Amino acid sequence: ECPEEACQRDCVVGEWTPWSACSASCGSLATEYRSRRVLVSPEAGRECPTLSQTRLCRNATLRLPCPAPPTPTPPAPIYYLWRLGRWSECRPLDANDTQCGPGSINRIVNCVASNGTLVGDIRCKSSAREPT
């Protein structure tokens, strides 16, 4: 058996690690951190000192306020336009006259939003509508 005072062992710690990178690239609350390890655990001797430290970053540019976040881009405005279909074949007005004479042609005209969605005709300006 060893005498009581010979069995006492103080804590022994290693060297500090280098300071970490700052926690932010701007702002007054950016911090950096460092630590050290216990090399010898204490036994009835002196306790271990602090094993980690945190401090405000020393870099002067980090004390500047952070720029405001970018303003989100608003969605593109929606506009409305007429989508015109193809003209049909000419149809004679007189069912018996298939060779010559007056006839009619037609096509489909729809009002669409700029994103391609079919909408009611009321959204498109009637003055911009071509004859059907």
Secondary structure, 3 states (H helix, E strand, C coil): CCCHHHHCECCEECCCCCCCCCCCCCCCCCEEEEECCEEECCEECCCCCCCEEEEECCCHHHHCCCCCCCCCCCCCCCCEEEEECCCCCCEECCCCCCCCCCEECCCCEEEEECCCCEECHHHCCHHHCCCC
